[in-house]
Amino acid sequence: MGLSALHVDPCRVVLFNMTHELRTLPVGASVWEEDLHRLLTSHVVSERALLDEYVETSRTTGSQALAYIVDLLIEDERRHHRIWLDLADSLCVDARLLDEPTAIPAVDFNPSNADRVLAITKRLLASEREDIRQLRKVHKALESVHDTTLWGLLVELMEHDTKKHIAILRFANHRARAAKRR
């Protein structure tokens, strides 16, 4: 078995050689909950062939450069699959109206923690914006080796990641601002 997801039954998925128990929705779940659960759990299984292909490519390509960048894709895919499973699990816990923590917590910003969240996100946003400036300088400095190394690509990918970090921090900042007004 490869490192991908293998559908065993509707409530179990083997992912990256680890078994993940998938909760089932309760009887009486809404149509929306059922449809969303099916979408979330089926995605991991449907991506099996792609992940298997990435793993096989990394092992057999004969190109160290392609193996390196495909390994980056494998890391992303693994994280994505974990998030899909966390989404499905959280949906099941919420649908059962259970008083237990979900894999993905609810947005819990409130007037008592909003100032702290705002201060933290402001500081981190400033750091991420400085990272963007530095990455752009490095990317420009690498122009002469653009065709002979992966360095420019990797710096470009880090810039994309940093933009993602900024979007995440903005989300938290905006939700904390809204909580402060309540």
N, C-alpha and C positions, 0 to 999 in steps of 0.2 A: 504494500500500500504506500502511495506517495504521501506527501505532506499536505494534501488537500482535504477538503471536506468529503465525507462519505455518508450518504443518507442510509441510516440503519432502520429507523422506523419514524413515525411522525413526531416522536418526542425525544429522540436521541440523534446526535450528530457526532461523528468522530472527526475532529478537526485538529490537524497538526499533531497526530498521534495521541491526542487527548480526547476523552469522551466528554461531551457536554450534554447534560440532561436539559431538554427543552420542556418547559412547563406547558401544559395544555391549557387552553382557555376554558373557563367554567361553562357549564350548561347555561344557556340563556345569555351568553355574550352577544353583543350587538352585531349586526351585519358588518358594520364598519370595523369593529374589533376583529372579527373573523377574517375579513378580507386583508386587513393590515397584517395580522399574524401570519397568514399564508404568504404574503409578499415578503415579509421579513425572513421567515425561516427558509423559504424556497430559494432565496438569493444565494445563501451560503452554498447550497447544494448545486445550484445552476452554474456557479463559478468554478466548480471543481475542475473541469477540463482546462480552463484558462490557467489556473494555478498550477495544475500538473504540467502544463506546457512550459510555464515559466521555470519551474524546478528542473525539468528535463533539459531545457535550453541552457540554463546556468551550468549544469553538469557536463553537457556534451558539446557546447558551441565551438570549442577550439579557439575562441577569442577571449582573452582575459578582460578586455574592455567590455564586451557584451555581457559576459558573466557578471562583472561588477555592477553594471547598471540594471541588469535583470534582478540581481539580488536586492537592489533597492526597491524594485517593484514588488518583489516577494514580501519584503518587510511591510510595505504599504498595504498589500492585500491581506496579510495576516491581521493587521490592526483593523482594517475595514471589516473583516469577518467577525472579529471579536465585538466590534461595535454593533453589527447587525444582530448578533446573538444577545447582546445586552439590551438592545431595543426590544427584541421579542420577549425576553424575560421580564423587562419592566412593564410591558403591555400586559402580560399575564398577571403580574402582581396587582397592577392597577385594576384590571377587569374583575379580579376576585375580591376587590375592596378589602384586601388584607392590610393589617397594620404591621407591615414589615418593610424593611428598606428594599428599594429597587436597585438594580445594577446601575442605573442612571438616575441620580437624585433629581428631585423636582427643583425648580428654580426657587431658592429659599432666601433671596435677598429681601430684607425687611428694614423698617426704620431703625432698628437697633444695630444692624450691621452695615447699613448703607454707607456711612461715612468712611468706615475702614475699607470696604470694597472699593469705593471711589478713589481713596488715596493710593491703594495698592495698584489698581488698574492704571491710574494716571502715571505712576512711576514706571510701571512695566511698559506702557505704551511709549513713553519717552525713550526707554532703552531699545525697544524694537525699532522705532523710527531711526535711531542712531545706527542700529545694525543695518538697516536698509541702505543708509548713506555709505557705510563702510563696504558693504557687499558690492555696491555699484562701482566704487573706486577700484576694488580688487578685480571685478569683472573687466573693467576698462584696461587695467594693467595686464590682463591675460590675453588681450587681443592677438598678440604675436604668436601665441601657441594654441589658438582656437582650433586649428585643423589637425593638430598633432597630439593633443591631450584631452582628457575628460574634464579638466579643471574648470573651464568656463561653464560647461554644462552643470557641474556640481554647484558652482557659485550661483548660477541662475536658479537652480532648484532650491537652494537655501533662501534665495530672495523670495521665491514663491511661498516657501514655508513661513518665512517671516511675515509676509502679507497675510497668511492664514492666521498666524499668531495675533496680528493686529485685529483681524476680524473677530477672533474669539474674545479678546480683551474688550473690544468695543461692545460686543454683545453683553458682557458682564457689566460694563460701565453703564450702558443704557438701561439695563434692568435695575441696577442699583439706584440710578437717578429716579426712575419711576417709583421704586419702593420708598425712597425718601419723601416723595410727594404725598404718599398715602397717609 
